[in-house]
Amino acid sequence: MENAGRLIKLTAIAARAACTIMQLVQARDGRSGQDAKITFSPAEIKILHAILPELEGKTALPKNPHPPETLA
């Protein structure tokens, strides 16, 4: 029973990660306009805003064209 419980927990973690990835892909492709708050906590959103300038680069091509508070 102990191993079955661990397997169930692992399955739940994997399912949540899969759902988050699907939401991010759909938002990136423009199929949803969901807020970032449904997937990320306020602290995580703050961190994402802080690291955004490093990840975007200096030219227009790698910049994120989506509104800042959306999942995209």
C-alpha distances in whole Angstrom, upper triangle without the diagonal:
4,5,5,6,9,10,11,13,14,15,17,19,20,21,23,25,26,27,29,30,32,33,35,36,38,39,41,42,44,42,41,42,39,39,38,36,34,32,33,33,37,36,35,38,41,39,40,43,44,43,45,48,47,45,48,50,54,55,55,52,49,49,47,49,47,47,46,43,42,39,41
4,5,5,7,9,10,11,13,14,16,17,19,20,22,23,25,26,28,29,31,32,34,35,37,38,40,41,43,41,40,41,38,38,36,35,32,30,31,31,35,34,33,36,38,37,37,41,41,40,42,46,44,42,45,48,52,53,53,51,47,47,45,47,45,46,44,42,40,37,39
4,5,5,6,9,10,11,12,14,15,16,18,20,21,22,24,26,27,28,30,32,33,35,36,37,39,41,39,38,40,37,37,35,34,32,29,30,31,34,34,32,35,37,36,36,40,40,39,41,44,42,40,43,46,50,51,50,48,45,45,43,46,43,44,42,40,39,36,38
4,5,5,6,9,10,10,12,14,15,16,18,20,21,23,24,26,27,29,30,31,33,35,36,37,39,37,36,38,35,36,34,33,30,28,29,30,34,33,32,35,37,36,36,40,40,39,41,44,43,41,43,46,50,51,50,48,45,45,43,45,42,43,42,39,38,34,36
4,5,5,6,9,10,11,13,14,15,17,19,20,21,23,25,26,27,29,30,32,33,35,36,38,36,35,36,33,33,31,30,27,26,27,27,31,30,29,32,34,33,34,37,38,37,39,42,41,39,42,45,48,49,49,47,43,43,41,43,41,41,39,37,36,32,35
4,5,5,6,9,10,11,12,14,16,17,18,20,21,23,24,26,27,29,30,32,33,35,37,35,34,35,32,32,30,29,27,24,25,26,29,29,27,30,32,31,31,35,35,34,36,39,38,36,39,42,45,46,46,44,41,41,39,41,39,39,38,35,34,31,33
4,5,5,6,9,10,10,12,14,15,16,18,20,21,22,24,26,27,28,30,31,33,35,33,32,34,31,32,29,29,26,24,25,26,30,30,28,30,33,31,31,35,36,34,36,39,38,36,38,41,45,46,45,43,40,40,38,40,38,38,37,35,33,30,32
4,5,5,6,9,10,10,12,14,15,17,19,20,21,23,25,26,27,29,30,32,33,31,30,32,29,29,28,27,24,22,23,25,28,28,26,29,32,31,31,34,35,34,35,39,38,36,38,41,45,45,45,43,39,40,37,39,36,37,36,33,32,28,30
4,5,5,6,9,10,11,12,14,15,17,19,20,21,23,25,26,27,29,31,32,30,29,30,27,27,25,24,22,19,21,21,25,25,23,26,29,27,27,31,32,31,32,36,35,33,36,39,42,43,42,41,37,37,35,37,34,35,33,31,29,26,29
4,5,5,6,9,10,11,12,14,16,17,18,20,21,23,24,26,27,29,31,29,28,30,27,27,25,24,22,19,20,22,25,25,23,25,28,26,26,30,31,30,31,34,33,31,33,36,40,41,40,38,35,35,33,35,33,34,32,30,29,25,27
4,5,5,6,9,10,10,12,14,15,16,18,20,21,22,24,26,27,29,27,26,28,25,26,24,24,21,19,20,22,26,26,24,26,29,28,27,31,32,31,31,35,34,31,34,37,40,41,40,38,35,35,32,34,32,33,32,30,28,24,26
4,5,5,6,9,10,11,12,14,15,17,19,20,21,23,24,26,27,25,24,26,23,23,21,21,18,16,18,19,23,23,21,23,26,25,25,28,30,29,30,33,33,31,33,36,39,40,39,37,34,34,31,33,30,31,29,27,25,22,24
4,5,5,6,9,10,11,12,14,16,17,19,20,21,23,25,26,25,23,25,22,22,20,19,17,14,15,17,21,20,18,21,24,22,22,25,27,26,27,30,29,27,30,33,36,37,36,34,31,31,28,31,28,29,27,25,24,20,22
4,5,5,6,9,10,11,12,14,15,16,18,20,21,23,24,23,22,24,22,22,20,20,18,15,17,19,22,22,20,22,25,23,22,26,27,26,26,30,29,26,29,32,35,36,35,33,30,30,27,29,27,28,27,26,23,20,21
4,5,5,6,9,10,11,12,14,15,17,18,20,21,23,21,20,22,19,20,19,19,16,14,16,18,22,23,20,22,25,24,23,26,28,27,27,31,30,28,29,33,36,36,35,33,30,30,27,29,26,27,27,25,22,19,20
4,5,5,6,9,10,11,12,14,15,17,18,20,21,20,18,20,17,17,16,15,12,10,12,15,18,19,17,18,22,21,20,23,25,24,24,28,28,25,27,31,34,34,33,31,28,28,25,27,24,25,23,21,19,16,18
4,5,5,6,9,10,11,12,14,15,16,18,20,19,18,20,17,17,15,16,13,10,12,15,18,18,15,17,20,19,18,21,23,22,22,26,25,22,24,27,31,31,30,28,25,25,23,25,22,23,22,21,18,15,17
4,5,5,6,9,10,11,12,14,15,17,18,17,17,19,17,18,16,17,14,12,14,17,21,21,18,19,23,22,20,23,25,24,23,27,26,24,25,28,32,32,30,28,25,25,23,24,22,24,23,21,19,15,16
4,5,5,6,9,10,11,12,14,15,17,15,14,16,14,15,14,15,11,9,13,16,19,20,17,18,22,21,19,22,25,24,23,27,27,24,25,29,32,32,30,28,25,25,22,23,21,22,21,19,16,13,15
4,5,5,6,9,10,11,12,14,15,15,13,14,12,13,11,12,9,7,9,13,16,17,14,14,18,18,16,19,21,20,19,23,23,20,22,25,28,29,27,25,23,22,19,20,18,19,18,16,14,10,12
4,5,5,6,9,10,10,12,14,14,13,15,13,15,13,15,13,10,12,16,19,19,16,16,20,19,16,19,21,20,19,22,22,19,20,24,27,27,25,23,20,20,18,19,17,19,18,17,15,11,11
4,5,5,6,9,10,11,12,11,11,13,12,14,13,15,13,11,14,18,20,22,18,18,22,21,19,21,24,22,21,25,25,22,22,26,29,28,26,24,22,22,19,19,17,19,19,18,15,11,12
4,6,5,6,9,10,11,9,8,10,9,11,10,12,10,8,11,15,18,19,16,16,19,19,17,19,22,21,19,23,24,21,21,25,27,27,25,23,21,20,17,17,15,16,16,14,11,8,9
4,6,5,6,9,10,10,9,11,9,11,9,12,11,9,11,15,17,18,15,14,17,17,14,16,19,18,16,20,20,17,17,21,24,23,22,20,17,17,13,15,12,14,14,13,10,6,6
4,5,5,6,9,9,9,12,12,14,13,16,14,13,15,19,21,22,18,17,21,20,17,19,22,20,18,21,22,18,18,21,24,23,21,19,17,17,14,15,13,16,16,16,13,9,8
4,5,5,6,5,6,9,10,12,13,15,14,13,16,19,21,23,20,19,22,22,19,20,24,22,20,23,24,21,20,24,26,25,23,20,19,18,15,15,13,15,16,15,12,9,8
4,5,5,6,5,6,7,10,10,13,12,12,14,17,19,20,18,16,19,19,16,17,21,20,17,20,22,18,18,21,24,23,20,18,17,16,12,12,9,11,12,12,8,6,5
4,5,8,8,9,11,12,12,16,15,14,15,19,20,22,18,16,20,19,16,17,20,18,16,18,19,16,15,18,21,20,17,15,13,13,10,10,8,11,13,13,10,8,5
4,6,8,10,12,15,15,18,17,17,19,22,24,25,22,20,23,23,19,21,24,22,19,22,23,19,18,21,23,21,19,16,15,15,12,12,11,14,16,16,13,11,8
4,6,7,10,13,14,17,16,17,19,22,23,25,22,20,23,23,20,20,24,23,20,22,24,21,19,22,24,22,19,17,17,16,13,11,9,11,14,14,11,10,8
4,7,9,13,14,17,16,16,19,22,23,26,23,21,24,25,22,23,26,25,22,25,27,23,22,25,27,26,23,21,20,19,16,15,12,14,16,16,12,11,10
4,6,9,11,14,12,13,16,19,20,23,20,18,22,23,20,20,24,24,21,24,26,23,22,25,27,26,23,22,21,19,16,14,11,12,14,13,9,8,8
4,7,9,12,11,13,15,17,18,21,19,16,19,21,18,18,22,22,20,22,25,22,21,24,26,25,22,22,20,18,15,13,10,9,11,10,7,7,8
4,6,8,7,9,12,14,15,18,16,14,17,19,16,17,21,21,19,22,24,22,21,25,27,27,24,23,22,19,16,15,11,11,11,9,6,6,8
4,5,6,8,9,11,12,15,13,11,14,16,14,14,18,19,17,20,22,21,20,24,26,26,24,23,21,19,15,15,11,10,9,6,4,5,8
4,5,6,6,8,9,12,10,7,11,13,10,11,15,16,14,18,20,18,18,22,24,25,23,22,20,18,14,15,12,10,9,6,5,4,8
4,5,5,6,7,10,9,8,11,13,12,13,16,17,17,20,22,21,21,25,27,28,26,26,23,21,18,19,15,13,12,8,8,8,12
4,6,8,10,13,12,11,14,16,15,16,19,20,19,23,24,22,23,27,29,30,28,27,25,23,19,20,16,15,14,11,10,8,12
4,7,10,12,9,10,13,14,12,15,18,18,17,21,22,20,21,25,28,28,27,26,23,21,18,19,16,16,14,12,10,8,11
4,7,8,6,6,10,10,10,12,14,15,15,19,20,18,20,23,26,27,26,25,22,21,18,19,16,16,13,11,11,9,12
4,5,5,6,9,10,11,12,14,16,16,20,21,20,22,25,28,29,28,28,25,23,20,22,19,18,15,12,13,12,15
4,5,5,6,9,10,11,12,15,15,18,20,20,21,24,27,28,27,28,25,22,20,21,19,16,13,11,13,13,16
4,5,5,6,9,10,11,13,14,17,18,18,20,23,26,28,27,28,24,22,20,22,20,18,15,13,15,15,18
4,5,5,6,9,10,11,12,16,16,16,18,21,24,25,25,25,21,20,17,20,18,17,13,12,13,12,15
4,5,5,6,9,10,10,14,15,15,16,19,22,23,22,23,20,17,15,17,15,13,10,8,10,10,12
4,5,5,6,9,10,13,14,15,16,19,21,23,23,23,20,18,16,18,17,15,11,10,13,13,15
4,5,5,6,9,11,12,12,14,17,20,22,22,22,19,17,16,19,17,16,13,13,15,14,16
4,5,5,6,9,10,10,12,15,17,19,19,19,16,14,12,15,14,13,10,11,12,11,12
4,6,5,8,10,10,11,14,16,18,18,18,15,13,12,14,13,12,8,10,12,12,13
4,6,7,8,10,11,14,16,18,19,20,17,14,14,17,16,16,12,13,16,16,16
4,6,6,7,9,11,14,16,17,17,14,13,13,16,16,16,13,15,16,16,16
4,5,5,6,9,11,14,14,14,11,9,9,12,13,13,10,13,14,14,13
4,6,5,7,9,11,12,13,11,9,10,13,14,15,12,15,17,17,16
4,6,6,9,12,14,14,11,10,12,16,17,18,15,18,19,19,18
4,6,9,11,12,12,8,8,10,13,15,16,14,17,17,16,15
4,7,8,9,9,5,5,7,10,12,14,13,16,16,16,14
4,6,8,9,6,7,10,13,16,17,16,20,20,20,18
4,7,9,8,8,12,14,17,18,18,21,22,22,20
4,6,7,7,11,12,16,18,18,22,22,22,19
4,6,5,9,9,13,15,16,19,19,20,17
4,6,8,9,13,16,17,20,19,19,16
4,7,9,12,15,15,18,17,17,14
4,6,9,11,11,15,15,15,12
4,6,8,8,12,11,11,8
4,7,9,12,11,12,9
4,6,9,7,9,6
4,6,6,9,8
4,6,8,8
4,7,8
4,5
4
